[in-house]
Amino acid sequence: MRASPTIAPTGPRGRRGRTGPAVLALLVAVGSAAVLAQESPFALRAGGGGRVPFRLRSHKVHLPVTVDGVQRWFLLDSGANVSILGRRFADELGLALRDPGTGTGTAGSGTFRFAFADAPGMRLGDLEILPHTMAVVERGTDGTNGHRSDGLLGADLLARFVVDVDYPRRTLAVHPPGEWTYRGSGEVVPLRIDDAGKPRVTATIRVAGGRPLEADLLIDTGDRGTVDLTAPFVAEHGLLEAVSPRSLATVGWGVSGRVEHWVGRLAEVRLGRWRWVDLPVGLAPADAQGASALSNRSGVLGGAVLERFRVIFDLPGGRLVLEPGPEVDAAWPWDASGLFLTAAGEDLDELRVLAVDADSPGAEAGVRDGDRVVAVDGRSVDGADLDAVRALLAEPDRQIGVVLADAEGRERRITLETRSRI
């Protein structure tokens, strides 16, 4: 699970304050009123709607955004209520930062730093993003995504347009609300905007032998998981006791650090007419912090589910369209190694072990946090696709030869005996 920041205004610029339960306590935002109060920074070229190719990495949409004539990459993140610049990119642009602060409450238990800056104009296909005030956050999640990103486009974009994300074809289009009609055969699901400006739907979930439970889920294109349920929802319905087998695992790495949840399989999850069986889901533990501890929602529905559909966000019209792709009925794999990998190096062309789950095949084979992965199954992983290696490690009942190197470069060979952990 990886929850995105919520930028919550606290008063006039330069005045310090706190967010409280009413604004979800996701991010302390100092002097940020201008971010949400300003007029829309988005303008769609007349006759727009042309499709923009994107890259899908770690189940997340990476969009080509042009800034000062140079192509950069931004995540599409419906879990963030406003669009955000990465601190590294803001420094490259020479932007003056103001109203700095420290935030907590996204994914992970640590803190992160943020500020605000006047961003230059940008373009995404037919969409112009005018110069405006943006939040600047030290994100540091490129490695776990396996792709560079200089910022993200959030729910403030989705709130103003119909945004058509065709995951199977890897293209995106933006349409003016009220001027576009859907004529496909996809399922139309009622969608609402919460107090933070983010999209939510109502699904039903069921554990084996249990009754259906209504779940209020944030639709989060910036989350790499399937469904992740919050600690209060898990506790209220006794899901840790009801879901078996389950495994304690690292499920993500957000701007606030490591996210560790119990993972098991639900008998089914339903959204509209769609029914997913034996879906691997994250169950936040009782001591979870940040977004995983929120009581005002049941959880999130992430990119691992969304990528099986053409997903049309029509927030102005209060609907979500899910049109199935060719993999809609495929099985739901999940990690069989206990290793959480990240891309590393200046060009993200190395693989490293960010975390090793306890009582997992990786731990039993002697893999350690920080190990560099040199080769897998007899093949060098230099320049390898992070997603491809993760997919290999999701295959149970295999003996995989792995070459590792420690911090001093000393290599060792192990045999990883993968097994299903849920």
C-alpha positions in Angstrom: 0.0 0.0 0.0 1.2 3.5 -0.7 -1.0 6.4 0.1 -0.5 9.8 -1.5 -0.3 13.1 0.3 -3.3 15.3 1.0 -2.5 19.0 1.0 -4.7 20.7 3.5 -4.9 24.5 3.7 -4.4 26.0 7.2 -4.8 29.7 6.6 -3.1 32.7 5.0 0.3 32.2 3.6 3.1 32.4 6.2 0.8 31.4 9.0 1.6 28.0 10.6 -1.0 25.6 11.8 -2.0 22.0 12.1 -4.3 19.7 10.2 -6.6 17.7 12.4 -9.0 14.8 12.0 -11.3 16.9 9.8 -8.6 16.9 7.1 -7.5 13.3 7.7 -4.2 14.3 9.4 -2.4 13.1 6.3 -0.1 16.1 5.8 0.7 19.1 7.8 0.6 21.9 5.3 2.0 25.3 6.2 0.8 28.3 4.2 -0.9 26.2 1.6 -4.2 28.0 1.1 -3.1 29.3 -2.3 -2.7 25.7 -3.6 -6.4 24.9 -3.3 -7.9 28.4 -3.6 -6.3 29.3 -6.9 -8.2 29.0 -10.2 -7.9 25.9 -12.2 -4.4 25.6 -13.7 -5.6 23.3 -16.4 -6.7 24.2 -19.9 -7.7 21.8 -22.7 -7.0 22.7 -26.3 -10.1 23.1 -28.4 -10.9 19.8 -30.1 -8.7 18.0 -27.5 -9.1 14.3 -26.6 -6.1 13.0 -28.5 -4.6 9.9 -26.9 -1.2 10.2 -25.1 1.0 7.0 -24.8 2.2 6.3 -21.3 4.5 3.8 -19.5 3.1 1.4 -17.0 5.6 0.5 -14.2 4.9 -1.1 -10.9 1.2 -0.9 -11.9 1.4 2.9 -12.1 0.9 5.3 -15.0 3.9 7.4 -15.9 2.9 10.3 -18.2 5.2 12.3 -20.6 4.9 15.9 -19.6 6.7 18.7 -21.4 8.3 21.4 -19.3 10.3 24.2 -21.0 10.5 22.1 -24.2 11.9 19.0 -22.4 10.0 15.8 -21.8 9.7 14.7 -18.2 7.7 12.0 -16.5 4.9 12.5 -14.0 2.8 9.9 -12.2 -1.0 9.9 -12.5 -2.0 9.7 -8.9 -5.7 9.9 -8.0 -4.8 9.4 -4.3 -3.2 12.9 -4.1 -5.7 15.7 -3.9 -3.4 18.2 -5.7 -0.6 17.8 -8.2 2.9 17.8 -6.8 6.5 18.5 -7.9 9.4 16.4 -6.8 12.0 18.3 -4.8 14.8 17.2 -7.1 13.0 18.6 -10.1 12.1 21.8 -8.4 15.8 22.3 -7.6 16.7 21.6 -11.2 14.3 24.3 -12.3 15.8 26.7 -9.8 12.4 27.3 -8.1 12.3 29.4 -4.9 10.7 27.3 -2.1 8.6 28.8 0.6 6.7 27.8 3.7 8.7 24.6 4.4 7.5 22.0 6.8 7.6 18.4 7.9 4.7 16.0 7.3 3.5 12.7 8.5 0.6 10.4 7.7 1.1 9.0 4.2 2.3 5.5 3.7 4.9 4.5 6.2 5.7 5.6 9.7 8.3 8.2 9.1 8.2 11.9 8.2 8.9 13.8 5.0 9.6 17.4 4.1 7.5 19.6 1.9 7.3 23.2 0.7 5.6 25.3 -2.0 6.8 26.9 -5.2 5.5 28.8 -8.3 5.8 26.1 -11.0 6.3 26.9 -14.7 3.8 26.0 -17.4 3.7 22.4 -18.7 1.9 20.3 -21.3 0.4 16.8 -21.6 -0.8 16.2 -25.1 -3.8 18.5 -25.6 -3.8 19.6 -21.9 -2.0 22.7 -20.9 -1.0 23.1 -17.3 -0.6 26.8 -16.6 2.0 28.3 -14.2 0.6 28.0 -10.7 1.6 27.3 -7.1 2.4 23.6 -6.4 3.4 21.6 -3.4 7.0 20.3 -3.5 7.7 17.0 -1.8 10.8 15.0 -1.3 9.4 11.7 -2.7 12.2 9.3 -3.2 10.0 6.5 -4.7 11.6 6.2 -8.2 13.5 3.1 -7.2 10.5 1.2 -5.9 8.5 2.2 -9.0 11.3 1.2 -11.4 11.0 4.5 -13.3 11.9 8.1 -12.9 9.2 10.6 -12.1 9.5 14.4 -11.6 6.1 14.9 -10.0 2.6 13.7 -10.1 -0.8 14.8 -11.5 -3.4 14.4 -8.8 -7.1 14.4 -8.3 -7.3 18.2 -9.0 -6.9 17.2 -12.7 -9.5 14.4 -12.5 -12.0 16.7 -10.8 -12.2 19.0 -13.8 -12.2 16.6 -16.8 -13.2 13.2 -18.0 -9.9 11.3 -17.9 -9.8 8.1 -19.9 -7.0 5.7 -18.9 -6.7 2.8 -21.2 -4.3 0.6 -19.2 -4.2 -2.4 -21.7 -3.3 -0.1 -24.6 -1.2 2.2 -22.5 -2.8 5.5 -23.6 -4.6 8.3 -21.9 -7.1 11.0 -23.1 -8.6 14.0 -21.5 -12.1 15.2 -22.4 -14.1 18.3 -21.4 -16.9 17.3 -19.0 -20.4 17.2 -20.4 -19.1 17.1 -24.0 -18.1 13.4 -24.1 -20.4 10.4 -24.2 -19.4 6.8 -23.4 -20.7 4.2 -25.8 -18.8 1.1 -24.8 -19.9 -2.0 -22.9 -18.0 -1.3 -19.7 -19.6 -1.3 -16.2 -20.6 2.2 -15.0 -20.0 2.4 -11.2 -21.2 5.3 -9.1 -18.3 7.4 -7.9 -18.1 10.2 -5.3 -15.5 12.8 -4.3 -14.6 12.8 -0.7 -13.8 15.8 1.5 -10.2 15.8 0.3 -11.2 15.9 -3.3 -10.3 12.2 -4.0 -12.5 9.6 -5.8 -14.2 6.8 -3.9 -16.4 3.9 -4.7 -18.4 1.3 -2.6 -17.4 -2.3 -3.1 -18.3 -5.5 -1.2 -15.8 -7.9 0.2 -16.2 -11.4 1.6 -13.9 -13.8 3.5 -14.3 -17.5 3.1 -17.4 -18.6 4.9 -18.3 -15.0 5.9 -21.0 -12.5 5.0 -20.5 -9.7 2.5 -19.1 -6.5 4.0 -19.5 -3.0 2.4 -16.2 -1.3 1.9 -15.6 2.4 1.1 -12.5 2.4 -1.1 -10.4 5.2 -2.4 -9.5 4.7 -6.1 -5.7 5.2 -6.1 -3.8 5.0 -9.3 -0.7 5.7 -7.3 -1.0 2.5 -5.3 0.7 -0.6 -6.7 -1.5 -3.0 -4.8 -4.8 -4.6 -5.4 -7.0 -3.8 -2.3 -5.5 -2.6 1.0 -7.7 -2.3 4.0 -7.2 0.0 6.9 -6.5 -1.0 10.5 -9.8 0.2 11.9 -11.8 -1.6 9.2 -9.7 -4.8 9.7 -10.2 -4.7 13.5 -14.0 -3.9 13.3 -14.7 -6.9 11.2 -12.1 -9.3 12.7 -10.4 -9.9 9.4 -7.0 -10.9 10.8 -8.7 -13.8 12.5 -10.9 -14.6 9.5 -8.2 -14.6 6.7 -6.0 -17.6 6.7 -3.3 -18.3 5.6 -1.7 -14.9 5.8 1.8 -13.5 5.8 3.4 -10.4 7.3 5.0 -8.7 4.3 6.5 -5.4 3.0 3.8 -4.3 0.6 5.2 -0.8 -0.3 7.5 2.0 0.3 6.0 5.5 0.5 7.4 9.0 1.1 7.3 8.2 4.8 9.1 4.8 4.6 8.3 1.1 4.7 4.7 -0.2 4.7 4.3 -3.6 6.3 0.9 -5.4 6.3 -0.5 -8.8 6.7 -1.4 -10.2 3.3 -4.0 -12.9 2.6 -6.7 -13.7 0.1 -10.4 -12.7 0.2 -12.9 -15.1 -1.1 -14.3 -12.3 -3.3 -14.4 -8.6 -4.0 -17.2 -7.1 -6.0 -17.4 -3.7 -7.7 -20.5 -3.3 -9.9 -20.7 -6.5 -12.0 -17.1 -7.3 -11.6 -16.2 -10.1 -9.2 -12.6 -11.0 -8.2 -12.0 -14.3 -6.6 -9.1 -15.2 -4.3 -7.8 -11.6 -4.5 -4.6 -11.0 -2.5 -5.2 -8.1 -0.2 -3.3 -6.1 2.4 -4.6 -6.0 6.0 -3.2 -3.2 8.0 -2.0 -4.3 11.5 -3.4 -2.8 14.7 -0.3 -0.6 15.2 -0.4 0.8 11.7 0.3 4.5 11.3 -0.5 7.1 8.7 -3.0 6.4 6.0 -3.3 2.8 7.0 -4.7 4.0 10.4 -7.5 6.1 9.0 -11.0 5.4 10.2 -12.9 7.5 7.6 -12.5 4.9 4.8 -12.2 1.1 4.5 -9.1 1.1 2.3 -7.9 1.7 -1.2 -8.3 -0.1 -4.6 -5.0 0.2 -6.5 -3.2 -0.2 -9.8 -2.9 -4.0 -9.8 -6.7 -4.2 -10.3 -7.1 -1.0 -12.4 -4.5 -2.1 -14.9 -6.8 -4.9 -16.1 -9.3 -2.3 -17.4 -9.8 0.7 -19.5 -10.7 3.1 -16.6 -12.6 6.2 -17.3 -12.7 8.7 -14.4 -15.7 11.0 -14.7 -15.6 12.8 -11.4 -17.8 15.8 -12.7 -20.4 13.2 -13.7 -20.1 11.1 -10.6 -19.2 7.8 -12.3 -16.3 5.4 -13.0 -16.3 3.2 -16.1 -14.5 -0.1 -16.0 -14.1 -1.7 -19.5 -12.4 -5.1 -19.3 -9.1 -5.7 -21.0 -7.7 -9.1 -22.1 -6.2 -10.0 -18.7 -9.4 -9.3 -16.7 -9.9 -12.9 -15.7 -6.3 -13.9 -15.2 -5.1 -15.4 -11.9 -3.9 -13.1 -9.1 -0.2 -13.8 -8.4 1.6 -12.6 -5.3 5.2 -12.6 -4.2 6.6 -16.0 -3.3 10.1 -14.9 -2.2 9.7 -12.5 0.7 12.0 -10.0 -1.1 11.0 -6.4 -1.7 13.2 -5.2 -4.6 14.0 -1.7 -5.7 15.8 -0.3 -8.8 19.0 1.5 -7.8 21.9 3.5 -9.4 21.9 6.8 -11.2 20.0 5.2 -14.2 17.9 2.8 -12.1 19.7 0.0 -13.9 20.6 -2.0 -10.8 18.4 -4.1 -8.5 18.8 -4.1 -4.7 17.0 -5.8 -1.9 15.2 -3.1 0.1 13.6 -5.4 2.6 13.5 -9.2 3.5 10.3 -10.5 5.2 10.8 -12.6 8.3 10.0 -16.3 7.9 10.2 -16.1 4.1 12.1 -18.0 1.5 14.4 -15.0 1.1 15.2 -14.9 4.8 15.8 -18.7 4.9 18.2 -18.4 2.0 20.3 -15.8 3.8 19.3 -12.7 1.7 19.9 -9.5 3.6 18.6 -5.9 3.3 20.8 -3.9 1.0 22.1 -6.8 -1.0 22.6 -6.0 -4.7 21.1 -8.6 -7.1 23.7 -9.5 -9.7 22.0 -12.4 -11.5 18.8 -14.4 -11.4 18.3 -17.8 -13.0 21.7 -17.5 -14.6 21.0 -14.1 -16.2 22.5 -10.8 -15.3 20.0 -8.3 -14.1 21.9 -5.2 -15.1 19.4 -3.0 -16.8 16.6 -5.5 -16.1 13.0 -4.6 -15.8 12.1 -4.5 -12.2 8.5 -5.7 -12.9 9.8 -8.7 -14.8 12.0 -9.8 -11.9 9.2 -9.3 -9.5 6.9 -11.4 -11.7 9.5 -14.2 -11.7 9.7 -14.1 -7.9 5.9 -14.5 -7.7 6.1 -18.0 -9.2 5.8 -20.5 -6.4 7.5 -23.9 -6.1 10.7 -23.0 -8.0 14.3 -23.2 -7.2 15.9 -20.0 -8.5 19.6 -19.5 -8.5 20.5 -15.9 -7.4 23.9 -14.2 -7.3 24.1 -11.4 -4.6 26.7 -8.9 -3.7 27.1 -7.2 -0.3 28.1 -3.5 0.3 31.8 -4.3 -0.3 31.0 -6.0 -3.6 31.7 -9.6 -2.4 29.5 -12.0 -4.3 27.7 -15.1 -3.1 25.4 -17.6 -4.7 22.2 -18.8 -3.1 19.2 -21.0 -4.1 15.9 -19.4 -3.5 13.1 -22.0 -3.0 10.0 -20.0 -3.7 6.6 -21.0 -2.1 3.1 -19.6 -1.9 2.9 -17.5 1.3 -0.9 -16.9 1.3 
